[in-house]
Structure formats: C-alpha cells, structure tokens
C-alpha cells in the first residue's frame, strides 16, 4: 500500500543511504589534487598567468568551497585568484579550506554589496590582480575571468591586462573525470534513486506534484546533497509540452508523471536522470504505451552510439529518427555532459540542424542520453534519461532505476 509523503517524512527511518550501502572509498586528497592539476593544465594550455574564479561550481571544483553556492550564483560575494605557479588566494570567504593558501578581503562586485560603486570596486580588484601577478613574478598579462560585470573586464583592460573567458578553462578542466569523481557521481545517482523509489512508493491519486517532488529534494538534503537546478516534474495534461515545473496540481488515476532529477548531490556531483511513472489504479492506455516505447527506443538507440572518438555531428546523423509528429515538442538536446552540473557538450536533435559546434566524446566523460516524446496537441508525453560514463570501448550505465514495466509491456 502506498504511503503518503507526509507519512514518509514523519516516520523517516529510510532517508540516509548509508543504512543500505557503504560510502564509496574516495581518496579526497587525490580527488582535490586531480582537480587542481586539471585547472592548472588549462591555464598553461591557454597561456594564462592567472585565473579569477567566481562561478560557485568552479569554486567547488578548485578549492572545495561550497558555502552559500546559490547566493554566490546571483550575488557574487567571493572570488578566487589562482595561478599555474603561485598562492591560491580567496577573497571574501565565509568558510575556510585547507586547499586555500590565504584569505583576503573582497572588493564588492555585486550591486547588493557595492551599490553604485561597482566601477570603483572593479578598479580596486584590477589593482589587486596586477599586484598578484607581480607577486608571482610573471610578466604575462593574460588573465582568465569567469562571469563578472563588464566593469571588472573594463578595469582590467585599463590596467593593461588581456582578458579571456575563464569559463572555457574551468569547463574544459571538468571534462574528464577521475576514478574518485566517478565514485562521487555514482553515490549521487544512488541518493537520487533512493528518493525516486520513495516517489514511486507515494504515487497515488490525491498526491500533488510538489508533494511528490519534495521527497526527492528531501532525500538529497538528508544525504548532505546540495540543490536541484529546477523542479522538473509534471503530470497529466501538464506533461505535454515538457519543461513545466512542479505545481500544486493533484495527480489523478491514469496520469503519466514525468520528472528530471537535475540534482547537485552529495560532494557537489550531479545526478541527471529522468523517468515517467504511471499512476494507477487505472491501466495505461495503448497510446501512453506507444509514446513510452518511442522514448525508450530513442534512449536505447542513442546510448549505443556513445563511445570515445565519435563526433557530435556523427552522433546527430546516426541518432534515433524522431517521428515528425514528435519533432516540435522534442527535448532541447539528445545528449549532454554532466559532472558537477550540466556541462559541455550539448548535442541537439538532428532535425533542428547541425550542432552549432563539433567535438568528440572522450573516455572519462560523463554524459546523459535524453528523450522527450510528446505528440503536438495531445494530452500525454514521456520523459526518459540515462546517465552514462564514456569508457575506453563504449559506455557504462550509471543510472540503475528501472523503467516503468506497465508502460513497456
């Protein structure tokens, strides 16, 4: 018998995944050393003397700094100076990390902190950066800066610095995962799948979309996870078209209920898998099964393409042919990278044209394979997604939660 979300939360003896399986063996020193090495390799490859890191995901990757990450994403109050050879200096930190050499005051670069003084503060930051370059003994004036106000870029240019996009370096650094990172990702997937099992257990007529979604969010938090990039759950008539966030709609018998985890989980690593459930006691319709089968076949077909060396354009050209009646509502991409969040690359459905950039899959990348099938003008739709590791000879499935048997038979 299904338990209500309220009962599951009030009688919580289930949410800590460590009850059921041991934490993976992760050598954290080795994990941090690998990430540090990757970033510094990118700086050397791009001939960059120093990098100003602002993005909260990059701060986590560089020095395991994860304090107020969502706040940092819209009100940047902390930033990091990092060089291929030199001290790692954080400005405006709320917490310490043994990966940081020193902590210094911040120049307020958000309007929340700096008000109308942003240009003046940017000039002070540029002065700090010039002093940092002098300290490390380089005459290279090429610096990489992540997402910041134009005033910061302008101030650096006025001080004779050449500014390049730092996000290119940090995304490239995160591209290939170490064995320790793979274990972190597998743990995040396991946490998400525990939450998904409780969602399935609680699915019944009368539960709202948000109550169901809350179980996944709660499970993530209970396992020291972070946040979800969106509340991607929709049911019944709201499931088509896709990309509608969870609401207080009451789920009814016969509804399809689709969701996408989009979860920054424990240790800062991402789980991005999708399933579509069927809510009983009504039996699935023939049309619901047809749509589900198409989505399932697309994911299975495209997963077989995942291997090192295949180009993004080749994946598009060999991808599952989405029937015309499903093309308008098809998902925004068929494959994309993941690690600590949604990451490079993004590979679009072929019927929307050749991908705007090309590249190759490499061993050590983690990607998700996606499908959304929602016929234009119809009631039902199906969202499915698997997370896979690119291996030397193909791919390894990282997500293990079963598909909906009642919709596949």
N, C-alpha and C positions, 0 to 999 in steps of 0.2 A: 504494500500500500504506500502510495506517495506521501511523503512528509511535506508539510508546508515550509516555506522558507523561514517563517517565524520560529517554528519548532526546531528546525535545524540549528538556528543561531542561538536559541535559548538553551538548548541541550548540546552544546558544542563539545563533543568528545572525539571529533573527527578531523579538524581542520589542519593540524600540524602534521605535515607529510612525514616528518621524522619518526612517527609512530609506525609507519608501514615499510619504510626503506631507509637505509643508511645514507647520510650525506655522501656525495662523491668525494673521492680523495683529490683535493685540489691543492697544489703547491702554490700558495699565494705569492711567495717571493718570486717564484719562477714566472707566474702569471704577470705580475707587475713589471718584471724585467723584460719580458717579451713585448709588452705594450710600449714600454719606454723605448726599446730598441726600434720598434716599428716606426714610431713617430720621428725619431732622430734620423732614421734612414730616409724618410720622406723629406726632411729638412735638407739633408745633404744632396739628395737627388734633385731637388728643386733649387739648389744653391741659395738657401735661405739662412741668414745669420741668426735669426731668432723668430719665435712664433708667439703671438698673443692669442691665448686660448680663452674663449668666452662661452661658447656653447656648453650647456651643462652635461651633455653626453660626452663631449671631448674632455671636460674637466674630470669626469669619472674615469675615462679611459687613461688619461695621462697620469693622474695622481690619486685616483680612487676618492676624489672629492665629490660627495653626493648630498651636500646639505642644501635644503630648500631648492631642489632642482627645478620644480615647476615655476617657482618665483623667479629663479635665475633666467628661465626661458623667456620671460617677458619684461623683467626688470633686472638687467644685468648689473649685479652689485659686487661681483667677484670676477677677477680675471687673473691669468697666469702668464708670466714670461718664461719661456723655455728656449734653450739653445742646444745645438748639437754637442757643444762642449761649454759648460758653464753652469752656474747655480740655477735651480728651478725656484722661481720666486712667485709667490701668490700674493695678490693684493685684495684686501677686504674679506679675508676668510672668516667664516663663523665657526669653523672647526679645524683641527689640526690633522696632519697626516705625516707619517714618517717618510713619505715619498717626497715631501716638500723640504727644500733646503732652508728657506726662510720665508717669513710672513711680513708684509709691509702694508702701510695704509693705502687705501684706494682713492682714485680720482673719480668722483661721481660722474658716471657716463649715462645714467638713465634720467629721464625727466622727473621721475619720482624722487630721486635723490638730489639731482642737480638743478632742477628748475630751468630758468633761463640762462644759467651759467655754463651750458654744455660746451660751448666753443672754448671758453677759458679753461675748463677742466680737460678738454681734449688736448689743448696745448701743453698742459702740465703732464698729461700721460705721455705725449710725444717726447717731452724733455726727459722723463723717466726712462723711456725706451732708448733714447740716444745715450744716456749715462750707462745703461745696462750694456749696450754694445761696446762702449769704451771699456767698461769693467772686464768684459770677457776678451778684450784685446783683439777685436776684429775691425778691419776697415771695410768689410762688406756692409752695404747699407740696404740690402734687400731683406724685407721682413714680411712674414705671412700673418694676416689678421683675419680672424673669423668674424661672423656677423656683428657689425657695430654701426653706430651712427656715422653718417657721412662726415661729420665734424672731426671724428678721430682720424679718418683717412686723410682729410684735408690738412690737419695739423701735422701729420707725419710727413706728408709731401712737402709742406712748408719747411720742415727741418731737414730736407734733403734725403729722405728715405724713399725707397721704391717699395710700394705696397702690392702684394699679391694675395689672392684669395686663400685664406688659411683652411677653409673647409675642404678644399681639394686635397690638402695634405692629410687632414685628420680622417676623412672618409677613406682615402687610399690606405692609410695605416691600418684601419679597422677591417680591411677587406678579407685578409687571410687569417683564419682563426687558429690559435694554438690548441694542443690537446686539452689544456686546462680550460680554455674558453669553451671548447666543445662540451666538456663536463658541466660547466656552468649553464650552458644553453639547455642541455638535457634535463637538468634539475628544474629550470624554469618551465620547460614543457611539462614535466611531471606534476608540478604545482598547478599549472593551468588545467591539466587533465583531471586532477582531483576535484577542482572546482566545477568542471564540466560534468563530472559524474553526479555531483550534488544538484546541479541544474536539472539534469535528466531525471533524477530521483524526485524532484519537486514539481516537475512539469505536469500540470493538470488544469482543467478548466477552472477559471476563477483567479488564477495567479496573474499578476501584472507583469509586463515586460521588465519593469525596473526591479521588481522583487526578484525575478529570476536572475537578472544581470548582477544584482547585488551579491549573490552567492559567489560568483566568480571573483568579484572585486574583494570580497571579504577573505576568501581563501588566499588570494595573493598577499594581502596585508598580513594575515595570520602567519605567513611564512617569510615575513620580512621582505616582501616584494615592494615595488615602487608604485607605478600608476598604469593606467590604460590610456592609450592615445585617443580613444573615443569610446563611446558606449554603444558599440555596434551590435545591436540586437533589434530585430523587428519580427512581427508575427502577422498572420492573417493577411488582410488587404494592405498592410504596411510593408510587406516583404518585397513587393514589386511596385516601383523600381527599388533597387538596393541603395545603400548609403543613407538610410534613415536611422537616427539614433533611438535608443530605447525610450519608451514613453510609459504613461500610466494606463495604457490600453490593457483591458482584461483579455487574457488569452482564452479562446473558445475551443470546444471539441472540433477536431478536424483541421485545425490550423497547422500550417507549417511555421516553425520558429527557427529562424536563422541567426547566427551570431559569428563574430570575428573577434578573437581574444585581444589582439593588438596590445599585448601586455608586457610592460617593462617589469620583469620579475625579480626574484632574489639575485643578489650580487650584480644587479644592473643589466642583466641579459634578457633578451627578448624571446617571447613565445608568440607566434603569429599563425594560428590555425583557425579554421572555420568548420563549422558543422551546421547542418539543418536537421532539426528534430521534427517529429510529427506528434501532435497532441491528440491522444485518444479521449474517449473510447471509440469515437467514430473511426472507421477504417480509412486508410489513404485511398484517394481516388486514382483512377487509371491515369489521368492527366498529371497528377502530382508525381506518380511513379515515372512517367515518361520524362518529365523535366529533371527529376533527380538523377535518373540514369544518364541523361546527357551530360550533366555537370560532373558526375562521377567519371564518365568516359573521357571527358576533357582533361581532368586532373591526371588520370592514369596514363593517357596518351602522352601528355606533355612531360610527366615525370620520366618517361623512358628516354626523352631527349637530353636529360641533364647528365652531362659528362664534361670532363676537362677538355678544353680546346675548341668546343663548339662555339660559334659566334652568335651574338644576339640576333643578327639578321637571319642566320641559318635556323635558329630556334623558331623565329616567326614564320619562316617559309615552310617549315616542317610541322608546325603546330596543328593542333586539332582544328578542323574546319568548322567554325561556329555557324550553324544554320542561319539563314538570312533573317528569319523572324525573331531571332535572339540577339542580333548584332547591335541594335540600337541601345539596348539595356545591358550589354555585356560589360564585365568588370573593366576597370581602367587599365589593368595590366594582367598578363598571364603568368609572369614570373618576376620576382624582385628579391633583392638581397636583404638579409637581416643579420643582426649581431647584438648591439645594444639598443637598437631601434630599427625602424625601416631604413634600409641603407641601399646604396648603389649596388647593382644596377636595377633599372626598371625596364622591363621588356613589354611593349604594348601588343595588343591583339593585331594580327596581320591585316585584318580588313580595315583598320584605321590608318594604314600606311606604314612604310618602313620606319623602324625605330629612329628617333632623332639623333642617336649616337650608337656607334657599334663598339664591340669589345668581345672578350672571350670569357667563358667560365673557367675558373681555375680550381684545382684541388685545394681544399681548405676553406672555400667559400661556403656560406650557408644561405640557402635561398628558399623561398616559398613558391609553391605552384598553386595558382588560384583559378577558380571558375565561379562565375555567376551566370545562371540561366534564368531569365525572366522574360517570357514572351511579351512583346509590346501589346499593351491593352488588356492583358489577362490578370487574374487575381493572384496567382501563385508564382513563386520564384524560389530558387535554391542557391545557396552559397556554400561552397566547399573549398578547403585549402589545406595543403600538407606542407610541413617544414622538413627540408632535406639538407643533408651535408653532401657537398660535392667531394667525391673520393677520387683516388688515382684511376679507377677503372669504371666510374659511373656515379652512383649516388647511394646514400644510406638514408632510409626513412627515420626521422627523429620523432615525429608525432605518431602516437600509437592508438589514440582513441578510435573505437570502431565506428564505421559508417552506420546509418540507420537501416537496419535489416528490413523493417517493414516497408521501406520505400525502394529497396533493391530487389526484393523477391519477385 
